Amino acid sequence: MPGFWASGLSKGKRHMIDDALVDTNLLVYIIDKTEKHKYEKANKWIKSVKSQDKYFVALQNLREFSNIARKKSGLSAEEITGFLQVFSDSFTLVFDSKDDLLKAVFLSEKTKTHFWDILLACTMQRHGIQKILTENTTDFKKIPEIEAINPFEKRALDREETKKPLENGKR
């Protein structure tokens, strides 16, 4: 299975191992105030993002965000496009391909994993992205080459804390 996932990676630009894709649920918490702790943490984090090269977002994530923002949060088209612009300016945008789609159809059946998660994983793999910031760690852990990080676990989004080297087993 790992060989199958690794096959078809683009020979183009490979991204640093610390780079991560931002999943839709993190984008949604930037606007969703129903879970105050997650709303505050997501907003603090998005304000700290300065480099487009550090984080990625897939066009699929922006589509999902737009749908949820309209249906769940009732944002206007103008408000949604404003957020889409912020996300596009903050993150490097990656696109899925026909090959990603075909691979996802096969793998979602084979692994019994949600199609949209597999499509996102295929897109990430082709772009050389190995980490995803998501609450949905269960499904992404089924994919050997993807490291799923729950950004709402203790200090997961604290950029300064995670950059410090380990000393005697402590940060």
GIFEN-V507349 format. One record per pair of residues at least 24 apart in sequence whose C-alpha atoms are under 8 Angstrom apart, sorted by the first residue. I is the first residue (numbers start at 0). GAP is how many residues later the second one is. Records with the same first field share a line. If there is no record, write none. Layout:
# GIFEN-V507349
I->GAP / GAP
This chain:
# GIFEN-V507349
1->142 / 143
4->117 / 120 / 140
5->119 / 139
7->118
8->116 / 117 / 118 / 119
9->116 / 117 / 118
12->114 / 115
13->113 / 114 / 115
14->112 / 113 / 114
16->112 / 113 / 114
17->36 / 113
18->34 / 35 / 36 / 37 / 110 / 111 / 112
19->34 / 35 / 36 / 109 / 110 / 111 / 112 / 113
20->34 / 35 / 36 / 37 / 103 / 108 / 110 / 111 / 112
21->33 / 34 / 35 / 110 / 111 / 112
22->34 / 38 / 109 / 110 / 111
23->37 / 38 / 40 / 41 / 110
24->109 / 110
25->107 / 108 / 109 / 125
26->38
27->37 / 40 / 41
30->38 / 42
31->41
37->114
40->111 / 116
44->112 / 113
48->41
49->40
50->39 / 40
51->37 / 38 / 39 / 40
52->38 / 39
53->37
54->35 / 36 / 37
55->35 / 36 / 37 / 38
56->30 / 34 / 35 / 36 / 37
57->35 / 36 / 37 / 38 / 62 / 65
58->34 / 35 / 36 / 37
59->35 / 36 / 60
93->29 / 33
94->28
95->24 / 26 / 27
96->26
99->26
110->31
112->26 / 29
113->25
120->25
